[in-house]
C-alpha cells in the first residue's frame, strides 16, 4: 500500500510539472540517409539557413531561433545560423521550424515544398507544439517534435532551441552503423 501511494505521488508530481509549462523534446527521427557529412557540408564556410513556418511573426521567430542556435546550438566547423529571409545562401541545406502546429503535426513532412501552403499544418489555438527538421532540398534528414512554452525572446527559449539543434545535427546517426563493409550491414 505504501509503495502504491509513492507511485501515485510521483505520477502526480510529474504530471503537474508537465502541465505547468516546461519545454520538452518528444520524439526524434533520423533518416538512414543522414550522415555527419551532411552537417559538415551544411556548415562549410557559410551560415545555415533557418527557415520558420508560422502564421505570425515569421521574421522575429527566425531571428530568435538563429540567435538560440548561434548561442547554444551545434558548432560543426564553427557553424553559424542566419534567418533565411536575410541571406542569399544557395546551399540546399536548411533548418526548418514550424511553431504552434496541431497536435497531429508530422515532423517528417516539414521539409516538403508544399508544407507552408497547407492550412492544416497550422493550429487555430495555441498548442506550443514545435516541429523542427534538418533538410536537404525537400528531403528530411532529421526531425524532432517538441513542446516549447518559453517566450521567444527569453534565455530559456534560446537554450531549448540550442538543444533541439544539437539533437538535429548530431555527430552520428543512431539509426546507422557507419563502420560497415557492405550496405546491408549499415542499417
trRosetta pair geometry for C-beta under 8 A, 3 or more apart (Angstrom, degrees):
i j d omega theta_ij theta_ji phi_ij phi_ji
1 4 5.7 -52 -150 32 31 113
1 5 6.6 30 153 -17 63 104
2 5 5.8 -54 -152 35 32 111
2 6 6.6 37 149 -22 63 104
3 6 5.6 -52 -153 32 34 115
3 7 6.6 33 151 -17 65 103
4 7 5.8 -54 -152 36 33 110
4 8 6.4 33 151 -18 66 106
5 8 5.5 -52 -145 38 34 113
5 9 6.2 37 154 -21 66 105
6 9 5.7 -54 -147 36 30 112
6 10 6.4 28 155 -16 64 107
7 10 5.8 -55 -146 39 30 109
7 11 6.2 33 154 -21 65 108
8 11 5.7 -55 -147 37 29 113
8 12 6.4 28 156 -18 64 106
9 12 5.9 -55 -147 37 29 109
9 13 6.4 31 153 -20 63 107
10 13 5.6 -55 -148 36 32 114
10 14 6.3 28 156 -15 66 106
11 14 6.0 -57 -147 39 29 108
11 15 6.2 29 155 -18 64 109
12 15 5.7 -54 -143 39 30 112
12 16 6.2 34 156 -22 64 107
13 16 5.7 -56 -150 35 28 112
13 17 6.5 27 154 -18 63 105
14 17 5.7 -53 -148 35 33 111
14 18 6.3 30 155 -17 66 107
15 18 5.8 -56 -147 38 31 109
15 19 6.2 23 157 -14 66 112
16 19 6.0 -60 -142 41 27 106
16 20 6.2 29 159 -29 64 111
17 20 5.9 -58 -146 28 27 112
17 22 6.0 -6 165 1 84 135
18 22 6.9 -78 -113 42 35 102
18 24 7.2 -8 -130 -27 84 154
21 128 7.8 -132 -134 -122 83 167
21 149 3.8 173 -170 176 91 169
22 149 6.9 21 2 29 3 130
23 146 7.0 15 -176 169 86 115
23 147 6.7 -174 -146 95 47 64
23 148 5.0 18 -125 -122 103 59
23 149 5.9 -139 -69 28 66 77
23 150 5.6 -25 -54 -12 123 105
23 156 6.8 167 -8 159 132 102
23 157 7.9 157 -73 -103 148 46
23 160 4.3 -71 157 -105 161 142
24 146 6.5 -179 94 -158 45 77
24 147 5.2 11 53 51 87 98
25 28 7.2 13 165 -51 118 99
25 144 6.3 -37 -153 -178 104 120
25 145 7.8 116 -168 83 59 49
25 146 4.8 -39 -110 -103 54 100
25 163 6.9 -123 -46 126 130 116
25 164 6.7 172 -99 -93 113 78
25 167 6.5 139 -146 -39 154 167
26 144 7.9 133 52 177 67 74
26 145 4.6 -53 67 99 111 94
26 146 5.9 175 5 -99 86 36
26 147 6.5 72 -39 -13 119 88
27 107 7.4 -178 85 18 99 147
27 144 7.0 175 89 -149 48 54
27 145 4.8 16 48 40 88 110
28 142 7.0 -8 -174 -175 93 98
28 143 7.3 169 -154 89 51 46
28 144 4.9 -11 -105 -102 75 86
28 145 8.0 -145 -68 21 40 68
28 167 5.6 -118 -105 168 138 119
28 168 8.0 -149 -140 -82 108 54
29 107 6.4 159 14 94 123 116
29 108 5.6 -39 82 -80 167 97
29 140 7.3 26 98 138 122 128
29 142 6.6 166 88 -157 61 50
29 143 4.7 2 51 54 107 89
29 144 7.4 -159 21 -70 70 43
30 34 5.4 -107 -169 48 84 139
30 141 7.7 -8 -151 153 58 61
30 142 5.2 -7 -107 -109 64 90
30 170 7.8 -44 -102 34 130 130
30 173 5.1 159 169 -155 137 89
30 174 6.0 135 19 46 157 79
30 175 4.5 -177 88 1 114 120
30 176 7.8 -114 132 -9 126 91
31 34 4.8 112 63 -19 82 97
31 139 7.4 35 -75 159 173 103
31 140 6.3 148 -43 105 126 72
31 141 5.2 -101 33 -147 121 39
31 142 6.8 -118 10 -66 81 48
31 175 7.7 -157 108 63 12 149
32 173 7.4 116 -136 151 35 147
32 175 5.8 -105 -89 119 65 121
32 176 6.0 122 -147 -74 68 103
32 186 7.8 106 -172 121 107 102
32 187 5.9 -6 -134 -111 135 103
33 139 7.4 -24 76 149 150 138
33 141 6.5 -102 89 -122 94 79
34 38 5.8 -76 -146 21 66 147
34 134 7.6 86 -122 85 127 120
34 141 4.1 115 -91 -179 104 94
34 142 5.5 70 -105 -49 163 90
34 173 4.9 145 93 -98 94 128
34 175 7.9 75 52 48 105 114
34 176 7.7 -162 73 -9 72 132
35 38 5.7 123 60 -8 62 91
35 173 6.3 -69 -99 -19 42 126
35 176 7.4 -52 -93 63 76 164
35 178 7.1 110 -133 -106 102 123
36 39 5.6 -50 -160 38 52 111
36 40 6.2 53 143 -20 74 105
36 170 7.7 -87 -92 105 85 59
36 171 5.5 17 -106 -167 128 47
36 172 6.5 -28 -51 -83 113 39
36 173 7.7 -137 -38 -25 69 83
37 40 5.4 -55 -145 40 36 113
37 41 6.1 37 156 -20 69 104
38 41 5.9 -55 -147 37 29 109
38 42 6.3 30 154 -21 63 107
38 93 7.0 151 178 -106 84 127
38 134 7.4 113 130 139 126 124
38 136 6.4 -100 -146 -52 117 130
38 141 5.7 -175 149 -147 167 162
39 42 5.7 -53 -146 35 31 113
39 43 6.4 11 161 -2 65 112
39 74 7.1 -52 -162 125 133 150
39 76 4.9 -175 147 -70 105 169
39 79 7.9 -62 176 -71 88 147
39 134 7.6 -19 -87 -174 83 154
39 169 4.5 118 -119 -159 126 97
39 170 7.8 -159 -44 57 152 31
39 171 7.9 -93 54 -99 153 40
40 43 6.3 -69 -145 48 26 97
40 44 6.5 55 150 -62 62 94
40 76 6.0 -129 -90 175 51 127
40 77 6.3 91 -141 -18 69 128
41 44 5.4 -29 -153 -16 34 125
41 91 7.9 161 142 -152 86 117
41 93 6.7 149 104 -34 93 143
42 48 5.1 39 158 -106 106 112
42 76 7.6 63 70 81 93 142
42 79 7.5 25 106 -126 91 124
42 91 6.5 115 -135 162 58 142
42 93 3.6 -120 -109 129 100 163
42 134 7.6 -77 -59 -167 168 110
42 136 8.0 -116 -75 -87 107 91
42 169 7.7 -114 64 -117 141 124
43 46 7.7 -170 -163 58 26 58
43 48 6.2 -36 -84 -49 67 111
43 76 4.3 156 20 96 160 103
43 77 4.6 148 117 57 117 106
43 78 7.5 155 170 70 119 44
43 79 3.6 -70 -125 -96 127 98
43 80 7.8 127 -143 21 86 53
44 77 6.6 20 -93 92 44 161
45 77 7.8 -54 -41 139 52 130
46 80 7.9 -112 143 58 28 101
46 89 5.6 135 160 -128 129 111
46 91 6.1 170 86 -31 141 133
47 80 4.5 -62 -107 100 81 99
47 81 6.0 119 -169 -134 92 11
47 82 3.8 35 149 2 151 113
47 87 5.7 -140 70 -95 125 165
47 89 6.3 -119 70 -69 80 140
48 69 7.9 -100 71 144 116 149
48 79 6.1 8 -11 -173 119 111
48 80 7.1 166 13 86 74 47
48 81 5.1 -33 63 -106 91 71
48 82 7.5 146 65 23 41 69
48 89 8.0 153 -134 168 18 170
48 91 7.6 -78 -119 86 55 148
48 93 6.2 -59 -136 117 92 108
48 94 6.8 150 175 -125 78 38
48 95 6.0 58 140 -10 117 102
49 82 6.8 -42 -109 73 43 76
49 83 7.9 9 -157 153 64 20
49 84 4.3 57 -171 -94 106 86
49 87 6.4 -142 -98 65 83 123
49 89 5.3 -155 -57 63 103 136
49 91 7.0 -175 -10 68 106 103
49 93 7.3 155 29 104 94 60
49 94 4.0 -38 77 -118 108 96
49 95 7.0 -178 91 28 57 65
50 62 5.4 146 106 -156 103 79
50 65 5.1 178 177 102 139 115
50 66 4.7 -157 25 -73 153 86
50 69 6.7 -173 -83 13 135 148
50 81 5.2 59 -42 175 118 105
50 82 6.6 -173 14 86 97 25
50 83 5.5 -55 67 -102 100 40
50 84 6.1 -138 72 -28 42 80
50 94 7.3 173 -82 -170 18 85
50 95 5.3 -16 -110 68 65 102
50 97 7.0 4 -174 2 86 117
51 62 7.3 -9 -124 -112 21 113
51 84 4.1 29 -85 -21 77 150
51 94 5.2 26 -2 165 116 135
51 95 7.1 167 26 83 72 47
51 96 4.8 -23 73 -108 103 73
51 97 7.1 165 87 23 51 71
52 58 5.3 172 89 -154 107 72
52 61 4.5 165 -176 104 168 115
52 62 4.6 -136 4 -69 118 77
52 65 6.2 157 -70 7 118 146
52 83 7.8 -39 1 -137 105 89
52 84 7.8 -170 9 21 63 111
52 96 7.8 161 -88 -161 26 53
52 97 4.8 -25 -110 72 71 101
52 98 7.5 147 -165 -87 58 34
52 99 6.8 2 -166 -6 107 107
53 58 7.7 -12 -131 -119 15 108
53 96 6.8 29 -15 -179 106 97
53 97 6.9 -172 23 91 72 47
53 98 4.3 -19 67 -100 109 84
53 99 7.7 174 80 17 60 65
53 110 7.2 -157 17 -157 141 95
53 115 6.5 -64 -102 120 165 107
53 116 5.2 -137 -125 -103 114 80
53 121 7.2 -26 140 128 138 130
54 57 6.2 -48 117 69 141 72
54 58 5.0 176 56 -87 100 71
54 61 5.6 85 -1 22 156 159
54 98 7.1 165 -68 -148 65 51
54 99 4.9 5 -97 47 113 103
54 100 7.0 75 -135 36 91 104
54 122 8.0 114 -150 -116 37 112
55 100 7.5 -70 19 80 104 127
55 122 5.3 93 -49 -154 112 146
57 60 4.6 -50 -172 47 94 114
57 61 5.4 97 123 -26 93 98
57 152 7.8 172 142 22 141 165
58 61 5.9 -63 -147 40 25 109
58 62 6.3 27 157 -21 65 107
58 85 7.4 107 126 -38 106 142
59 62 5.7 -52 -147 34 30 112
59 63 6.5 29 154 -18 63 105
59 83 6.9 55 -150 -171 60 153
59 85 5.8 -70 -109 58 85 158
60 63 5.7 -55 -151 36 32 112
60 64 6.3 28 153 -16 66 108
60 152 6.8 93 134 117 100 149
61 64 5.7 -56 -142 40 32 108
61 65 6.0 31 158 -18 68 107
61 97 7.3 -147 148 98 116 129
61 99 6.1 -123 -143 -6 151 146
61 152 6.0 -89 -108 -133 68 150
62 65 6.0 -55 -142 39 27 109
62 66 6.2 28 157 -19 62 109
62 83 3.5 84 140 -128 119 105
62 84 6.4 -106 -141 24 139 74
62 85 6.0 119 73 15 169 107
62 86 7.8 162 124 -2 132 102
63 66 5.8 -56 -147 38 27 111
63 67 6.3 30 154 -21 63 107
63 83 5.5 -27 -69 -54 57 134
64 67 5.6 -52 -147 35 31 114
64 68 6.4 32 154 -18 64 105
64 152 4.3 55 137 173 174 100
64 153 6.3 -96 -109 -81 128 53
64 157 6.5 -16 167 126 121 134
64 158 7.5 -115 -179 -79 79 78
64 161 7.6 171 135 -41 80 161
65 68 5.7 -54 -149 37 32 112
65 69 6.3 29 154 -16 66 107
65 81 7.7 -97 124 141 78 137
65 83 7.9 110 61 -91 95 79
65 95 7.9 -158 149 107 126 121
65 97 5.7 -150 -120 8 161 164
65 161 5.4 -163 -137 -148 64 143
66 69 5.8 -56 -146 39 30 109
66 70 6.2 29 156 -18 65 109
66 81 4.6 -164 -142 117 73 98
66 82 5.6 54 -140 -122 141 21
66 83 5.3 -89 -30 -48 143 69
67 70 5.9 -57 -145 38 28 110
67 71 6.2 19 158 -13 64 112
67 158 6.2 -66 113 -113 92 112
68 71 6.0 -63 -145 42 27 105
68 72 6.0 -38 180 39 66 105
68 73 6.8 86 123 -40 67 102
68 157 6.4 -99 -83 124 137 74
68 158 3.7 -160 -109 -140 84 59
68 159 7.3 -100 -150 -14 102 20
68 160 7.4 -33 -164 64 144 60
68 161 3.2 60 121 71 148 132
68 162 5.3 -130 164 -41 83 77
68 165 7.6 164 118 -15 93 129
69 72 7.3 -82 -121 61 18 64
69 73 3.4 6 -156 -18 62 151
69 74 7.8 -27 -164 31 88 64
69 81 4.0 18 95 20 132 161
69 95 7.3 145 -96 58 157 164
69 161 6.0 -84 -52 138 68 107
69 162 6.3 162 -106 -97 34 62
69 165 4.7 130 -120 -78 92 159
70 73 6.7 13 -32 29 18 110
70 80 6.2 22 -110 -146 101 65
70 81 5.4 -136 -56 41 81 95
71 158 5.4 7 61 173 139 125
71 162 6.2 -85 86 -74 78 131
72 158 5.9 123 5 146 125 84
72 159 5.4 158 -94 -118 174 46
72 161 7.0 112 65 78 114 75
72 162 2.3 -54 103 -89 102 168
72 163 7.0 -25 138 -34 122 59
72 165 7.5 132 100 43 75 123
72 166 7.9 -76 141 -29 77 114
73 79 7.5 -83 110 93 109 118
73 81 6.5 37 54 -18 155 141
73 161 7.0 -50 -67 126 103 80
73 162 4.5 -126 -59 -133 54 67
73 165 3.4 -23 -133 96 106 154
73 166 6.2 -167 -154 -47 51 73
73 169 7.6 59 173 37 100 127
74 79 6.2 23 104 46 80 141
74 165 5.5 -142 0 137 85 97
74 166 5.0 141 -61 -103 87 60
74 168 7.9 -126 -7 68 131 77
74 169 4.2 -126 32 83 160 122
74 170 8.0 -131 -94 -77 145 28
75 78 6.1 -3 -178 -106 89 32
75 79 5.7 -169 -149 32 31 86
76 79 4.6 44 57 -34 74 122
76 169 6.3 -107 -19 159 128 130
79 169 7.7 -50 25 149 174 166
81 95 7.0 -23 -135 27 120 135
81 165 7.8 -80 -61 -125 154 146
82 86 5.9 -108 166 76 105 107
82 87 4.7 85 106 -34 133 133
82 89 7.6 139 65 -27 119 132
83 86 4.6 67 73 11 99 106
83 87 7.2 150 78 -3 52 91
84 87 6.8 -78 -139 45 29 90
84 89 7.9 -93 -129 41 65 111
84 94 6.6 29 -88 -142 122 130
91 94 7.6 148 99 -55 95 71
92 136 5.1 50 121 -167 107 71
92 137 4.7 -19 -170 -55 119 69
93 134 7.4 -7 -163 -178 94 85
93 135 7.0 157 -149 87 47 54
93 136 5.4 -23 -91 -100 68 74
94 134 7.9 178 92 -153 38 48
94 135 5.4 -14 63 61 81 100
95 132 6.8 -1 179 -172 95 97
95 133 7.2 171 -156 86 54 43
95 134 5.6 -26 -103 -100 74 65
95 135 7.5 155 -103 17 23 80
95 165 7.0 -8 -135 -116 157 90
95 168 6.7 96 -127 116 108 157
96 110 5.2 172 108 139 123 110
96 111 5.8 160 27 -92 148 64
96 115 8.0 82 161 75 145 151
96 132 7.1 163 87 -154 51 49
96 133 5.0 -10 58 59 96 93
96 135 5.4 24 -4 -4 117 129
97 130 6.7 -16 -166 -172 94 101
97 131 7.2 158 -156 86 44 56
97 132 4.9 -5 -105 -106 77 82
97 133 8.0 -174 -72 23 41 62
98 101 5.0 47 129 -53 114 126
98 105 6.9 -161 101 -170 134 144
98 110 5.6 -139 -12 -127 123 119
98 115 7.5 -102 -72 154 138 124
98 121 6.7 -74 -158 162 149 109
98 130 6.9 161 82 -157 55 53
98 131 4.4 4 52 54 105 101
98 132 7.7 -159 24 -70 64 44
99 130 5.5 -11 -109 -109 61 87
99 148 7.7 -65 -129 59 94 124
100 122 7.1 29 105 -156 91 73
100 123 5.2 -119 158 44 77 112
100 126 5.9 -64 -129 -133 114 56
100 127 5.7 127 -153 39 57 84
100 128 7.1 7 -97 -63 65 21
100 129 6.9 93 -131 53 20 68
100 130 7.9 12 -27 -80 38 65
101 105 3.6 51 134 -77 128 154
101 121 6.1 -41 -134 174 106 65
101 122 6.6 -79 -115 -110 60 33
101 123 5.8 126 178 -24 15 99
101 127 6.6 -80 73 65 36 137
101 129 5.0 -88 61 97 77 108
101 130 7.4 120 14 -109 101 21
101 131 5.6 0 15 -6 153 111
102 105 5.2 144 63 -47 66 84
102 120 7.4 -45 1 170 142 66
102 121 7.5 -129 12 -153 99 25
102 122 7.6 71 -28 111 86 13
102 123 4.7 152 -71 -84 57 87
102 127 6.5 146 -123 -40 25 164
102 129 7.1 -34 98 56 15 146
103 123 7.9 81 -19 -98 59 126
103 127 6.1 -147 -57 -152 69 137
103 129 6.2 173 -97 -48 43 155
105 121 6.6 81 -124 -150 97 67
105 129 5.9 155 25 128 131 134
105 131 5.4 -125 135 -44 128 131
105 145 7.4 156 88 -123 99 111
106 109 4.3 45 101 14 117 112
106 110 7.5 -166 100 -38 67 72
106 131 7.7 44 92 -120 28 152
107 110 5.9 -26 -163 -15 42 119
107 131 4.3 -165 -106 -147 76 104
107 132 7.3 -9 -147 44 111 39
107 133 6.3 157 173 -65 82 102
107 140 7.8 123 134 -149 69 151
107 143 3.9 154 143 151 104 124
107 144 6.2 -148 -165 66 152 16
107 145 4.7 -121 -46 -61 136 87
108 133 7.6 120 -122 -102 26 134
108 140 5.2 -170 -160 62 59 164
108 143 5.3 -161 -85 31 47 155
109 112 5.2 -23 -176 -2 73 124
109 115 6.0 155 136 -96 85 112
109 140 7.5 -71 -66 -33 13 139
110 115 5.5 96 -148 -151 36 165
110 131 5.1 -178 -69 129 139 125
110 132 7.6 -119 88 -148 170 7
110 133 4.6 165 72 0 123 134
110 135 7.7 -127 100 -59 87 126
110 140 6.7 90 53 -92 79 121
110 143 6.4 144 28 -127 119 127
111 115 7.2 104 52 -16 13 145
111 133 5.3 -111 -49 115 97 146
111 135 3.7 160 -122 -110 123 129
111 138 5.5 143 140 -171 88 44
111 139 6.0 -19 118 99 145 11
111 140 4.3 -180 10 -67 132 74
111 143 7.8 -121 -21 -77 105 117
112 115 4.7 121 68 -41 87 97
112 138 5.7 53 -128 -177 35 105
113 138 4.8 -50 -38 -109 88 134
114 117 5.5 -66 -163 47 66 107
114 118 6.1 70 142 -36 88 103
115 118 6.3 -63 -154 23 30 110
115 121 5.9 105 -175 -97 73 169
116 121 7.8 -93 -106 70 16 148
118 121 4.8 83 87 -10 98 108
119 122 6.1 -63 -164 36 52 105
123 126 7.2 120 105 -107 129 13
123 127 4.6 -170 -84 -11 175 120
123 129 7.2 110 -33 41 142 110
128 147 5.1 51 120 -166 104 80
128 148 5.9 -157 -176 65 85 47
128 149 5.3 2 -144 -82 143 63
129 145 7.1 -18 -167 -168 95 92
129 146 7.6 149 -157 84 50 43
129 147 5.9 -35 -97 -101 53 71
130 145 7.5 150 83 -160 54 45
130 146 4.7 -21 65 69 101 92
130 147 7.1 159 16 -104 84 18
130 148 4.7 20 -12 7 136 116
130 164 7.7 -59 113 -103 129 160
131 143 6.8 -6 -175 -174 90 108
131 144 7.4 160 -157 84 48 50
131 145 5.8 -18 -105 -105 71 68
131 146 7.9 170 -83 26 27 71
132 143 6.8 165 90 -154 48 62
132 144 5.0 -11 62 58 95 95
132 146 7.0 8 5 10 110 114
132 164 5.2 76 44 164 161 129
132 165 7.9 -89 160 -73 149 54
132 168 6.2 -93 125 -65 110 139
133 140 5.0 -65 -164 -132 135 99
133 141 7.6 131 176 44 87 63
133 142 6.7 171 -152 90 62 50
133 143 4.0 -17 -100 -102 92 88
133 144 7.4 178 -78 18 50 64
133 168 7.1 158 -154 -134 21 127
134 140 7.7 96 68 -161 50 60
134 141 4.9 -55 97 64 93 107
134 142 4.7 24 36 48 108 93
134 143 7.6 -146 22 -70 62 50
134 168 4.5 142 -31 167 111 111
134 169 6.0 130 -86 -69 152 77
135 138 7.0 -12 -176 -134 125 18
135 139 6.4 150 -157 76 78 44
135 140 5.8 -45 -100 -100 82 47
135 141 6.5 171 -107 5 25 88
136 139 5.5 -17 66 62 78 99
136 141 5.9 63 -3 -42 97 119
140 143 5.2 -13 -171 -42 129 117
142 167 7.7 -169 154 130 132 70
142 168 4.8 156 99 -153 124 65
142 169 7.5 -172 47 -65 146 38
142 170 7.4 145 -103 10 164 96
143 168 7.5 26 -102 -117 20 100
144 164 5.7 -174 87 -153 149 91
144 167 5.5 78 -83 105 150 128
144 168 6.0 -103 -9 -71 121 90
146 160 7.3 150 162 173 149 112
146 164 6.0 -80 -26 -95 153 122
148 157 6.9 76 -179 -128 120 78
148 160 5.6 143 -121 129 106 152
150 154 5.2 -123 178 65 104 127
150 156 4.1 -154 -119 102 141 107
150 157 3.9 -164 115 -67 121 74
150 160 6.0 166 23 5 137 139
151 154 4.8 91 66 -15 85 114
151 157 6.2 -92 84 -43 39 133
152 157 5.3 161 -129 -172 27 166
153 157 7.1 54 26 36 15 146
154 157 4.7 106 61 1 80 101
154 158 7.2 -141 102 -2 49 86
155 158 5.5 -52 -152 36 38 114
155 159 6.4 38 151 -20 68 104
156 159 5.7 -54 -148 36 32 111
156 160 6.4 31 154 -18 65 105
157 160 5.8 -57 -149 37 30 109
157 161 6.2 29 154 -18 65 108
158 161 5.8 -55 -145 38 29 111
158 162 6.3 33 154 -21 64 106
159 162 5.6 -53 -148 35 31 114
159 163 6.5 33 153 -19 64 104
160 163 5.7 -53 -151 35 33 112
160 164 6.5 34 151 -18 65 104
161 164 5.7 -52 -149 36 33 112
161 165 6.3 37 151 -21 64 105
162 165 5.5 -53 -149 36 32 115
162 166 6.5 31 153 -19 65 103
163 166 5.7 -53 -148 35 32 110
163 167 6.6 32 152 -18 64 104
164 167 5.7 -56 -153 36 33 112
164 168 6.4 29 152 -18 67 108
165 168 5.7 -58 -146 37 32 109
165 169 6.2 -10 169 18 70 107
166 169 6.8 -69 -130 59 26 81
166 170 7.3 68 162 -85 58 65
167 170 6.8 -9 -164 -57 29 101
170 173 7.0 137 79 -81 117 41
170 174 7.5 -8 106 -23 163 88
172 176 7.7 -143 175 66 81 93
172 178 6.9 -122 -142 -5 96 131
173 176 4.2 39 88 23 116 109
173 178 7.4 113 40 -51 95 107
175 187 7.5 -12 152 -147 82 68
176 186 5.7 -7 -159 168 92 86
176 187 6.6 -42 -115 -102 66 46
177 180 5.3 89 103 -47 98 108
177 185 6.6 -76 79 143 125 76
177 186 5.6 -152 63 -145 74 41
177 187 7.5 -95 21 -16 88 9
178 186 7.0 45 -98 -141 32 97
180 183 7.5 111 110 -104 132 13
180 185 3.8 174 -154 98 124 104
180 186 4.3 -140 38 -73 149 69
181 185 6.4 32 42 43 66 147
182 185 5.5 89 62 9 71 104
182 186 7.7 -128 104 -20 39 92
183 186 5.6 -53 -158 16 40 120
183 187 7.9 23 160 -15 66 99
184 187 7.1 -63 -164 27 35 100
